[in-house]
Amino acid sequence: MLKKAKGNILKKVLDRRVANEQIDMDELNSSLILRSDYTFVFYQLNKVGVSAGNETTETIADGNWEIKELSQEGATIRIFGKLARQSQIQNYYTAKALR
């Protein structure tokens, strides 16, 4: 993949975290890493009603990606994998401390 990325737009983003942050009444942080081994991971943290201390949701997606079109000016990729909303999944690895 690194050879294919030379001289085009993918070279700028491969194996790097691309992040976005938006803060207003709510707060949204997201980032995407496209790895050169054709895997990806996406993180998103969304805080709704930050000033009121309301709801926080965390989303994690991971899987694979493939190139559909590639040129000097742009790239079209397809991502596929699994999506998990951490706030909706029971955490099987936490337990109360034994006394």
N, C-alpha and C positions, 0 to 999 in steps of 0.2 A: 504494500500500500504506500509506503513512503516513496517508492520510485514513481508511482502514479501521481502522487501529490506534488512532485517538483514542478514548479512553473505554473501552478494554478491556485485557485482560492483555498482549496483544502489544506494546503501547506500552512496557512495561517492559524488553523484551528485544531489540527490533529494533535492528540495527546496533551491538550491544554483545556483548562476549565474556562468556559465562556459563561459569564454571569450577568444577571440583570437584577436591579433592585428598584422597587417602586415604593415610596412612602407618601401617604396622604392620610386620609381617615383610617385606612387599612395599611398593612405592610405586606409586601410580596417580595420574596427573594427566591430566585431560581437560578440554576446553573446546569450546564450540559457539558459532558466530556465525550467527544468522539475519539475512540482509541484507534490506533493504526492497525490493530488486530481485528478490526471490524466489530468491536463490541462498543457499547455506550452505557452511560449512566446519567440519569436526570434527577435532580433534587429540586424540591419546591417546598418552601415554608410560607404559609399564608396565615397572617394574623388579622382577623376581622374584628373591628371595633377595638383597636389598640388602646385608645384613650379610656375606654370603658372596661378593658381587661376581659373581653369576651372570648371568642373561640380561636384556637390555633389548630391548623391542620398541616400535616407533613406528608408529602407524597414522594415516593421513590419509584423510578422506573428503570429497568435495565434490560439488556438484550443485545441484539445485533443490528447492524445497519449495512446497507448496500448502496452502491452508486447506480443511479438510473441514467443520469446525464452528467457530463463533466466537460467544462471548457475553461478558457483563461478567465472569463468574466464571472462564471458562476457554476454552481453544482446543484443537482437535484438528487436527493438521497431518500431512501425509504428506511424507516426505523421500525423494528418489531421486537416484541418481548413481553415482559409482564409489568403491570402497574400495581403498586400497593399504596394504599392510604394508611399510614401508620396509626392514625387515630381510630381506625375501624378494625384493627387486627388485634386479637388478644396476644399479649406478649408471653410466650411460653417459657421464656428464659429468666423471668424475674420471680422472686419468691420472697416471702417474709423471712427475716433473719430468725434463726432458732435461738432461743434463750435458755 
